[in-house]
């Protein structure tokens, strides 16, 4: 019973801090209803069992960046959460019927290395090569001849054709992008740590499947927030002038 009481109190704290951040951005309704689904039976009890032991002590499931693999750890409870909360980027991904796709195999690597960011960054580089050289898709030798310098140390790059679920990534409306960032700030405060959305973004951005415009907006908002403390995307950054500058 104690784990449920402790988790209930944590959710209240989380909602409180996120609500305050949302209010600062003028997101009144979103701040009031943020994460209400966490009280749903499909989420509450499983979340409590994952995050706390029977004595109400917190179980450490997060990595050094403060993130964790929600799909693996929370399963269907996590799915119920993000499909009911549009401030999560997963909400904006449409899964479609199976389509033939190309899967890259790098060297003899079958599973991701310990540092997942290395694999993610490698995938970004490969994707960029493909976008710039569409004719390389069906020609492995041509692709090999155009491997960029960051990948030259890898023995070889190969790919195989498989069937996988298609996906369409939709653009997140700006109000949900802002709520997502408020969520990051509120989560850090509820856990008793100092919020740093810039570091959180840098550590986790390659793990997020985002629409290019959504990614651009997040970068711009975080840039403004770290410089001016505001989420506004049209805020001009003040320029410090030298004392003898009379312009």
C-alpha positions as CSV (number, residue, x, y, z in Angstrom):
1,X,0.0,0.0,0.0
2,X,2.8,2.4,0.8
3,X,4.2,2.3,-2.7
4,X,0.8,3.6,-4.0
5,X,0.6,6.4,-1.5
6,X,4.2,7.5,-2.3
7,X,3.6,7.3,-6.1
8,X,0.3,9.2,-5.7
9,X,2.1,12.0,-3.9
10,X,4.8,12.1,-6.6
11,X,2.2,12.4,-9.4
12,X,0.6,15.3,-7.5
13,X,4.0,17.0,-7.2
14,X,4.7,16.4,-10.9
15,X,1.4,17.8,-12.0
16,X,1.9,20.8,-9.7
17,X,5.3,21.8,-11.1
18,X,4.2,21.2,-14.7
19,X,1.1,23.2,-14.1
20,X,3.1,26.2,-12.9
21,X,5.3,26.0,-16.0
22,X,2.3,25.7,-18.3
23,X,0.7,28.7,-16.7
24,X,3.8,30.7,-17.4
25,X,3.3,29.9,-21.1
26,X,-0.4,30.7,-21.1
27,X,-1.3,27.0,-21.3
28,X,-4.0,27.1,-18.6
29,X,-6.2,24.2,-19.6
30,X,-3.2,22.0,-20.5
31,X,-1.6,22.8,-17.2
32,X,-4.8,21.8,-15.3
33,X,-5.3,18.4,-17.1
34,X,-1.7,17.5,-17.7
35,X,-1.0,13.7,-17.1
36,X,-4.5,13.1,-15.6
37,X,-4.4,9.6,-17.3
38,X,-1.8,8.6,-14.7
39,X,-4.7,8.1,-12.3
40,X,-6.3,5.7,-14.7
41,X,-6.3,2.0,-13.5
42,X,-4.4,1.0,-16.7
43,X,-1.5,3.2,-15.6
44,X,-1.5,4.0,-11.9
45,X,-0.9,0.6,-10.3
46,X,1.7,-0.6,-12.8
47,X,3.6,2.7,-12.7
48,X,3.7,2.5,-8.9
49,X,5.1,-1.1,-9.0
50,X,7.7,-0.1,-11.5
51,X,8.9,3.1,-9.8
52,X,8.7,2.0,-6.1
53,X,9.2,-1.1,-4.1
54,X,6.7,-2.4,-1.5
55,X,8.1,-0.1,1.2
56,X,7.7,2.9,-1.0
57,X,11.4,3.3,-1.8
58,X,12.3,4.6,-5.2
59,X,13.7,2.1,-7.7
60,X,16.4,3.5,-9.9
61,X,15.4,2.8,-13.6
62,X,16.7,6.0,-15.2
63,X,20.0,6.5,-16.9
64,X,22.5,9.4,-16.3
65,X,20.4,11.7,-18.5
66,X,17.3,11.1,-16.5
67,X,15.6,9.0,-19.2
68,X,14.5,5.4,-19.3
69,X,13.1,3.0,-21.9
70,X,9.4,3.4,-21.2
71,X,8.2,0.9,-23.8
72,X,10.2,-2.0,-22.3
73,X,9.7,-1.1,-18.7
74,X,6.1,0.1,-18.6
75,X,4.6,-1.8,-21.6
76,X,0.9,-1.4,-22.2
77,X,0.6,1.2,-19.4
78,X,3.0,3.4,-21.3
79,X,1.1,2.9,-24.5
80,X,-2.1,3.9,-22.8
81,X,-0.4,7.0,-21.4
82,X,1.1,8.4,-24.6
83,X,-2.0,7.8,-26.8
84,X,-4.0,9.9,-24.3
85,X,-1.4,12.6,-23.9
86,X,-0.5,14.6,-27.1
87,X,2.4,16.3,-25.3
88,X,4.4,13.1,-25.9
89,X,6.1,12.9,-29.3
90,X,5.0,9.2,-29.6
91,X,1.4,10.4,-29.9
92,X,2.2,12.0,-33.3
93,X,3.5,8.8,-35.0
94,X,1.1,6.9,-37.2
95,X,1.9,3.2,-37.7
96,X,0.7,1.8,-41.0
97,X,0.7,-1.5,-42.9
98,X,3.8,-3.5,-43.6
99,X,6.0,-2.2,-46.3
100,X,9.4,-3.3,-47.7
101,X,12.2,-1.4,-46.2
102,X,16.0,-1.5,-46.1
103,X,17.7,-2.3,-42.8
104,X,21.4,-1.4,-42.4
105,X,23.9,-3.7,-40.8
106,X,27.1,-2.0,-39.7
107,X,30.2,-4.3,-39.7
108,X,29.4,-7.4,-37.6
109,X,27.2,-5.5,-35.2
110,X,23.9,-7.3,-34.6
111,X,22.8,-5.6,-31.4
112,X,23.2,-1.9,-30.4
113,X,26.5,-1.1,-28.6
114,X,26.5,-0.1,-25.0
115,X,26.5,3.5,-26.0
116,X,23.2,3.8,-27.9
117,X,23.9,7.4,-28.9
118,X,26.8,6.1,-31.1
119,X,24.4,4.0,-33.1
120,X,21.8,6.7,-33.3
121,X,24.3,9.3,-34.6
122,X,25.5,6.7,-37.1
123,X,22.0,6.2,-38.3
124,X,21.5,9.9,-38.8
125,X,24.7,10.1,-40.9
126,X,23.6,7.2,-43.1
127,X,20.2,8.7,-43.5
128,X,21.7,11.9,-44.6
129,X,23.9,10.1,-47.2
130,X,20.8,8.3,-48.6
131,X,18.8,11.6,-48.8
132,X,21.6,13.2,-50.8
133,X,22.2,10.2,-53.0
134,X,18.9,8.6,-53.8
135,X,20.5,6.5,-56.6
136,X,22.5,4.7,-53.9
137,X,19.4,3.0,-52.5
138,X,19.5,0.0,-54.9
139,X,23.2,0.0,-55.5
140,X,25.3,-1.1,-52.5
141,X,28.6,-0.5,-54.3
142,X,27.6,3.0,-55.1
143,X,26.6,3.5,-51.5
144,X,30.0,2.2,-50.3
145,X,31.8,4.6,-52.5
146,X,30.0,7.5,-50.9
147,X,30.4,6.7,-47.2
148,X,31.2,9.9,-45.4
149,X,34.4,10.4,-43.3
150,X,32.6,9.8,-39.9
151,X,32.0,6.2,-41.0
152,X,35.3,5.4,-42.7
153,X,36.5,3.5,-39.6
154,X,33.7,1.0,-39.8
155,X,34.7,-2.2,-41.7
156,X,31.7,-2.3,-44.0
157,X,28.1,-1.2,-44.4
158,X,25.5,-3.6,-45.8
159,X,21.8,-3.7,-45.8
160,X,19.0,-6.2,-46.4
161,X,15.4,-5.9,-47.5
162,X,12.8,-6.8,-45.0
163,X,9.1,-6.1,-44.3
164,X,8.4,-3.7,-41.5
165,X,5.6,-1.5,-40.3
166,X,5.4,1.8,-42.2
167,X,5.2,5.0,-40.2
168,X,4.3,8.6,-40.7
169,X,5.6,11.2,-38.3
170,X,3.2,14.1,-37.9
171,X,4.1,17.7,-36.9
172,X,3.4,18.5,-33.3
173,X,1.4,21.7,-32.7
174,X,3.4,24.4,-30.9
175,X,1.2,24.3,-27.8
176,X,2.0,20.6,-27.2
177,X,5.7,21.2,-27.9
178,X,5.7,23.8,-25.1
179,X,3.8,21.4,-22.8
180,X,6.4,18.7,-23.5
181,X,9.2,21.1,-22.5
182,X,7.1,22.1,-19.4
183,X,6.9,18.4,-18.6
184,X,10.7,18.0,-18.8
185,X,11.1,20.9,-16.4
186,X,8.4,19.8,-14.0
187,X,9.7,16.2,-13.9
188,X,13.1,17.4,-12.9
189,X,11.7,19.6,-10.1
190,X,9.4,16.8,-8.8
191,X,12.5,14.6,-8.6
192,X,14.3,17.2,-6.6
193,X,16.9,18.1,-9.3
194,X,17.7,21.3,-11.1
195,X,16.0,21.5,-14.5
196,X,18.2,21.6,-17.6
197,X,16.2,21.0,-20.7
198,X,19.2,21.8,-22.9
199,X,21.2,18.9,-21.5
200,X,18.2,16.6,-21.5
201,X,17.5,17.5,-25.2
202,X,21.2,17.0,-26.2
203,X,21.3,13.6,-24.4
204,X,18.0,12.3,-25.9
205,X,17.2,14.1,-29.1
206,X,18.5,11.3,-31.3
207,X,16.1,8.9,-29.6
208,X,13.1,10.9,-30.6
209,X,11.4,10.3,-34.0
210,X,10.3,13.8,-34.8
211,X,8.9,15.7,-37.8
212,X,11.7,18.0,-39.1
213,X,9.6,21.1,-38.3
214,X,8.9,19.8,-34.8
215,X,12.7,19.3,-34.3
216,X,13.4,22.7,-35.6
217,X,10.9,24.3,-33.3
218,X,12.2,22.5,-30.2
219,X,15.8,23.6,-31.0
220,X,14.6,27.2,-31.4
221,X,12.5,27.2,-28.2
222,X,15.3,25.7,-26.1
223,X,17.8,28.2,-27.6
224,X,15.5,31.1,-26.6
225,X,14.8,29.6,-23.2
226,X,18.5,29.1,-22.3
227,X,19.3,32.6,-23.4
228,X,16.2,34.6,-22.3
229,X,14.2,32.3,-20.1
230,X,11.2,32.3,-22.5
231,X,9.6,29.8,-24.8
232,X,8.6,32.5,-27.3
233,X,10.0,31.7,-30.7
234,X,9.9,35.3,-31.9
235,X,11.8,36.8,-29.0
236,X,14.8,38.9,-30.0
237,X,18.0,38.0,-28.2
238,X,19.4,41.1,-26.5
239,X,22.8,42.2,-27.7
240,X,25.3,43.4,-25.2
241,X,27.3,46.4,-26.5
242,X,30.6,47.6,-25.4
243,X,30.6,50.8,-23.2
244,X,32.2,52.8,-25.9
245,X,29.8,51.6,-28.6
246,X,27.6,54.6,-29.4
247,X,25.4,53.0,-32.0
